[in-house]
Every structure is written in C-alpha cells, then in structure tokens.
Amino acid sequence: MTVSMGHGFLAIEDTVKLVLNPLTQPQSWMLEGALFAFTTTPWWILIPLLILAAWAATRKIGVVIVARHDGALTAVHKVSQSSRASPRL
C-alpha cells in the first residue's frame, strides 16, 4: 500500500507543481527581498524599526525601550501582575 501511495504522489507531482508554483512565487520573491533587507541593513537601523513595527502592530506599550545604566538601549517586554506565574523548577 505504501508503494502504491508513493507512485500515486509521483504521478500527480507535475500537475501539483503546475498549480502551486505560480501561486507561491510571489511569496518566494517577498521572502528573498526580506532576507536581502535584513542582511544588508545595519543593526542600529533594523532594531528600532522592528521595535516600531511591533508597537504599531499591537498599539500597546508592552514592548518598551529602557535605557540601561551603561547607556545602551534594550527592548524589554513588560509583564502584567496578573500574568506572572511562580517560577518552575
């Protein structure tokens, strides 16, 4: 039975490629563009943009920028009192 199922999938492989490849090609282009943008953009531009995008998507101050004692900026996630759980061992 496994062999016949394998042969069945191989028989429809070309048809599936004809249908799925054109549908998924724009996604492939977007992923390649995103990879290029993430690998060529300096980190000091990319991290603030990601923080801004997270804030814009949620419209909550759950992601905040906090200045550490050494002057560096750090993104932290604020945890509400009700969602804190006891530490698990």
C-alpha positions in Angstrom: 0.0 0.0 0.0 2.8 2.4 0.8 4.4 1.8 -2.5 1.2 2.4 -4.4 0.7 5.7 -2.5 4.2 6.8 -3.4 3.6 6.0 -7.0 0.3 8.0 -6.8 2.0 11.1 -5.4 4.7 10.8 -8.1 2.1 10.6 -10.8 0.4 13.9 -9.7 3.7 15.7 -8.9 3.9 17.6 -12.2 0.2 18.7 -12.0 0.7 19.9 -8.5 3.8 21.9 -9.5 1.9 23.5 -12.4 -0.8 24.8 -9.9 1.3 25.6 -6.8 4.4 27.1 -8.3 2.7 30.2 -9.8 0.7 30.6 -6.6 3.7 30.6 -4.3 6.1 32.5 -6.5 5.1 36.0 -5.1 5.8 34.7 -1.6 9.2 33.4 -2.7 10.0 36.9 -4.1 8.9 38.6 -0.8 11.0 36.2 1.3 14.1 36.8 -0.8 13.5 40.6 -0.6 13.1 40.4 3.2 16.2 38.3 3.5 18.2 40.8 1.5 16.8 43.7 3.5 17.6 42.0 6.9 21.1 41.0 5.9 22.1 44.4 4.3 20.6 46.8 6.8 22.8 47.9 9.7 21.6 46.6 13.1 21.3 50.1 14.5 18.7 50.9 11.9 17.0 47.5 11.9 16.4 47.0 15.7 14.5 50.3 16.1 12.4 49.6 13.0 11.5 46.2 14.4 10.5 47.7 17.8 8.4 50.3 16.0 6.7 47.6 13.9 5.9 45.6 17.0 4.4 48.6 18.7 2.5 49.6 15.5 1.1 46.1 15.2 -0.1 45.8 18.8 -0.6 49.5 19.7 0.4 48.6 23.2 3.3 49.7 25.3 4.1 46.1 26.2 7.3 46.5 24.2 9.1 49.5 25.6 12.6 51.0 25.3 14.5 51.1 28.5 17.9 52.8 29.0 20.3 50.6 30.9 22.9 52.1 33.3 25.6 51.9 30.6 23.5 54.0 28.2 22.7 51.1 25.8 19.1 50.7 24.7 17.3 47.5 25.4 13.9 46.2 24.3 12.0 44.5 27.1 8.6 43.0 27.4 6.5 44.3 30.3 4.7 41.6 32.2 1.5 42.4 34.0 0.9 41.4 37.6 -1.9 39.0 36.7 0.1 37.0 34.2 3.1 36.4 36.4 3.5 32.8 37.4 5.6 31.2 40.1 9.0 30.0 38.8 9.0 26.4 37.7 11.8 24.2 38.8 
